[in-house]
Amino acid sequence: MAGNGLKIGFIGAGKVGFTLAIALSKAGYTVNAISSRSISSAYKLGDKLPSAVVFESPQGVADACHLIFITTPDSAISEVVASISSRPGLMLCHVAAAVPVEVLDPLRTQGAVTGVFHPLQAIGSSNAVILPGITFAIEAEEPLLRTLREMAVLLGGRVVELKGNDRVLYHASAIMASNYLVALVSMAAELWQSFATRERAERALVPLIRGTLDNIEQIGIPDCLTGPISRGDVQTIENHISVIRESMPQTLDVYRLLGLKTIPIAAAKGSIDAAKAIELKSLLEAKP
């Protein structure tokens, strides 16, 4: 059985805590204790986990468990750390991508084994599930490192181990691929404003995005690249620049920058030669 009798606790019963606790339970782990600033959220999660006891304070979870996940908002992690005392061998980790493991040092000095366990997934609600095949970013000492690696595998995920400044680059990458994708789709939808509603634009673009993601996964970069830069279609790019400049000038700089970043991908694919790459680069860098 997963965990070999490992008693797991959660401090924080929001979206991430709820989703991760349920996933671990389904994977065969036993969640024994829950605490949350919102006691109603703790009981809501507890209702889904018959083995779990709800505690009014985080210290109750610390006293009852071998491994604790701090799944509060990032800004509350240090407050939780200050509110509990540890013991030698107690394992604690938070699940925040951007917060360094050192935030747990006050408990580490008391003998705790500390780490970070971040699921690389956008969890938008407590009804979310841990998606199969996601990556878990782990930074931890032994024996917690081994425990978290096993946990990630049993959750159907992959593992990347981080140290030091790796975490900053990892988090920036996640923001670009997830949060900035939202911004990019928003900008793309704005280009529809003269002929359709924003809602209709978003509904139309989402299947296109899904197909692109499937191609990235199945074919890989650079071979999955399509479109005018991949074809070396200078005239189409010129038309885009002209019309965007006229109707949506605030979008033009982003269009130019992304186009410039696409040229080396097309070159790596072998669909444009060096001369065409230079021609496209000159066009996209040219200012009116």
Secondary structure as the mmCIF struct_conf table of DSSP 4:
data_model
#
loop_
_struct_conf.conf_type_id
_struct_conf.id
_struct_conf.beg_label_comp_id
_struct_conf.beg_label_asym_id
_struct_conf.beg_label_seq_id
_struct_conf.end_label_comp_id
_struct_conf.end_label_asym_id
_struct_conf.end_label_seq_id
TURN_TY1_P TURN_TY1_P1 ALA A 2 GLY A 5
STRN STRN1 LYS A 7 ILE A 11
BEND BEND1 GLY A 14 GLY A 14
HELX_RH_AL_P HELX_RH_AL_P1 LYS A 15 LYS A 26
TURN_TY1_P TURN_TY1_P2 ALA A 27 GLY A 28
STRN STRN2 THR A 30 SER A 35
BEND BEND2 ARG A 37 SER A 38
HELX_RH_AL_P HELX_RH_AL_P2 ILE A 39 LYS A 48
TURN_TY1_P TURN_TY1_P3 PRO A 50 SER A 51
STRN STRN3 VAL A 53 VAL A 54
BEND BEND3 GLU A 56 SER A 57
HELX_RH_AL_P HELX_RH_AL_P3 PRO A 58 ALA A 64
BEND BEND4 HIS A 66 HIS A 66
STRN STRN4 LEU A 67 ILE A 70
BEND BEND5 THR A 72 THR A 72
HELX_RH_3T_P HELX_RH_3T_P1 ASP A 74 ALA A 76
HELX_RH_AL_P HELX_RH_AL_P4 ILE A 77 SER A 83
TURN_TY1_P TURN_TY1_P4 PRO A 88 GLY A 89
STRN STRN5 MET A 91 HIS A 94
BEND BEND6 ALA A 97 VAL A 99
HELX_RH_3T_P HELX_RH_3T_P2 VAL A 101 LEU A 104
HELX_RH_AL_P HELX_RH_AL_P5 ASP A 105 ARG A 108
TURN_TY1_P TURN_TY1_P5 THR A 109 GLY A 111
STRN STRN6 VAL A 113 PRO A 119
BEND BEND7 GLN A 121 GLN A 121
BEND BEND8 SER A 125 SER A 125
TURN_TY1_P TURN_TY1_P6 SER A 126 ASN A 127
HELX_LH_PP_P HELX_LH_PP_P1 ILE A 130 LEU A 131
TURN_TY1_P TURN_TY1_P7 PRO A 132 GLY A 133
STRN STRN7 THR A 135 ALA A 140
TURN_TY1_P TURN_TY1_P8 GLU A 142 PRO A 143
HELX_RH_AL_P HELX_RH_AL_P6 LEU A 144 LEU A 154
TURN_TY1_P TURN_TY1_P9 LEU A 155 GLY A 156
STRN STRN8 ARG A 158 GLU A 161
TURN_TY1_P TURN_TY1_P10 GLY A 164 ASN A 165
HELX_RH_AL_P HELX_RH_AL_P7 ASP A 166 ALA A 177
TURN_TY1_P TURN_TY1_P11 SER A 178 SER A 178
HELX_RH_AL_P HELX_RH_AL_P8 ASN A 179 GLU A 190
TURN_TY1_P TURN_TY1_P12 LEU A 191 PHE A 195
BEND BEND9 ALA A 196 ALA A 196
HELX_RH_AL_P HELX_RH_AL_P9 ARG A 198 GLN A 218
TURN_TY1_P TURN_TY1_P13 ILE A 219 ILE A 219
TURN_TY1_P TURN_TY1_P14 ILE A 221 CYS A 224
BEND BEND10 GLY A 227 GLY A 227
HELX_RH_AL_P HELX_RH_AL_P10 PRO A 228 ARG A 231
TURN_TY1_P TURN_TY1_P15 GLY A 232 GLY A 232
HELX_RH_AL_P HELX_RH_AL_P11 VAL A 234 SER A 247
HELX_RH_3T_P HELX_RH_3T_P3 PRO A 249 THR A 251
HELX_RH_AL_P HELX_RH_AL_P12 LEU A 252 LYS A 269
TURN_TY1_P TURN_TY1_P16 GLY A 270 GLY A 270
BEND BEND11 SER A 271 ILE A 272
HELX_RH_AL_P HELX_RH_AL_P13 ALA A 274 GLU A 285
#
